[in-house]
Amino acid sequence: MNTTLKPLTPPAIRQAMQTLEGWKRRGGSIARTFQFKDFIEAMKYVNRIARAAEKARHHPDVDIRWNRVTLTLTTHDAGGLTAKDFALAALCNQLAMSPR
């Protein structure tokens, strides 16, 4: 378990969830499905996410289904949701709106 990143408390998670459009809590993780025009646009988005995740040193689980991309975030080495998950989720929302 990572001792430098502590899991957020349930009240902190509820508060952070209110700031994230489209994300749902799934147990110890948060997830959102993004829909795009077609497979190519979905893959372009995944590539933008890959670059951002690498820079943040925090990597979502990615599920690609034709024009839909589902991202799931949790901080495995901290044993739950941390501020890092919510920061990357907010960035993923921004990247979904950026020019393709």
Backbone torsions as a table, in degrees:
resi	resn	phi	psi	omega
1	MET	NA	135.5	178.8
2	ASN	-76.5	121.5	-178.5
3	THR	-86.7	-13.2	179.8
4	THR	-82.8	-25.6	176.2
5	LEU	-110.4	118.9	-179.5
6	LYS	-102.8	140.4	176.0
7	PRO	-59.8	144.6	177.3
8	LEU	-72.2	153.0	176.5
9	THR	-75.6	158.5	177.4
10	PRO	-53.3	-43.3	177.4
11	PRO	-63.6	-37.4	178.7
12	ALA	-66.8	-37.0	177.4
13	ILE	-64.9	-46.5	179.1
14	ARG	-58.8	-42.7	179.4
15	GLN	-64.7	-44.0	-179.9
16	ALA	-65.3	-36.1	179.9
17	MET	-62.6	-30.5	-179.4
18	GLN	-68.2	-17.8	-178.6
19	THR	-93.3	-6.2	-174.9
20	LEU	-111.7	110.7	178.3
21	GLU	-71.8	129.4	171.4
22	GLY	86.0	-9.1	-178.0
23	TRP	-88.7	145.3	178.7
24	LYS	-124.2	146.6	176.0
25	ARG	-84.9	134.5	176.6
26	ARG	-129.1	86.7	-177.9
27	GLY	63.0	-119.8	-178.6
28	GLY	-90.5	20.3	-180.0
29	SER	-141.0	170.9	172.9
30	ILE	-124.6	148.7	-176.8
31	ALA	-145.8	152.9	174.5
32	ARG	-150.3	143.0	174.3
33	THR	-106.6	128.0	177.4
34	PHE	-107.2	138.5	179.3
35	GLN	-115.7	137.9	-177.3
36	PHE	-125.1	173.6	-177.2
37	LYS	-60.2	-41.9	-176.9
38	ASP	-159.7	-176.3	-178.0
39	PHE	-61.5	-42.5	-178.7
40	ILE	-60.6	-44.7	179.1
41	GLU	-65.3	-38.1	176.9
42	ALA	-62.0	-41.9	-179.6
43	MET	-69.4	-35.6	176.0
44	LYS	-61.2	-41.3	178.2
45	TYR	-63.4	-45.4	179.5
46	VAL	-59.1	-38.9	178.1
47	ASN	-66.1	-37.3	176.0
48	ARG	-65.0	-40.7	178.2
49	ILE	-64.1	-41.6	-178.9
50	ALA	-59.6	-44.0	179.6
51	ARG	-64.9	-43.7	-179.5
52	ALA	-66.5	-41.0	-179.5
53	ALA	-65.6	-40.4	179.2
54	GLU	-64.5	-42.5	178.9
55	LYS	-63.5	-39.0	-179.5
56	ALA	-80.3	-10.7	-175.5
57	ARG	55.7	42.1	-179.8
58	HIS	-148.8	121.6	-168.0
59	HIS	-119.7	123.6	177.6
60	PRO	-77.9	158.0	165.5
61	ASP	-77.3	136.3	-175.2
62	VAL	-123.7	126.5	175.8
63	ASP	-120.6	120.7	-177.7
64	ILE	-110.6	126.0	177.1
65	ARG	-131.8	94.2	-176.5
66	TRP	49.3	-97.2	-176.3
67	ASN	-103.0	10.5	-179.6
68	ARG	-117.5	137.0	178.4
69	VAL	-124.8	120.4	176.1
70	THR	-106.2	126.1	177.6
71	LEU	-109.4	136.4	176.4
72	THR	-126.2	130.7	-177.1
73	LEU	-123.7	137.4	168.8
74	THR	-160.5	157.7	176.8
75	THR	-101.9	91.7	-174.3
76	HIS	-54.6	-46.0	-174.9
77	ASP	-74.4	-8.3	174.4
78	ALA	-101.3	-9.3	178.1
79	GLY	79.2	24.8	177.9
80	GLY	163.5	-164.0	-178.4
81	LEU	-79.1	134.8	178.1
82	THR	-128.5	175.4	177.4
83	ALA	-58.7	-29.7	-180.0
84	LYS	-61.2	-38.2	179.2
85	ASP	-64.5	-43.6	-177.7
86	PHE	-71.8	-33.8	176.3
87	ALA	-65.7	-44.0	179.8
88	LEU	-69.7	-36.4	177.0
89	ALA	-60.6	-43.5	178.4
90	ALA	-62.9	-40.3	178.0
91	LEU	-65.4	-39.2	177.8
92	CYS	-61.6	-39.6	175.9
93	ASN	-61.5	-44.9	179.4
94	GLN	-62.3	-43.2	-177.8
95	LEU	-66.7	-27.3	176.9
96	ALA	-69.0	-24.2	-178.7
97	MET	-94.7	-10.4	-176.6
98	SER	-74.5	157.6	179.6
99	PRO	-57.9	142.4	-176.5
100	ARG	-92.0	NA	NA
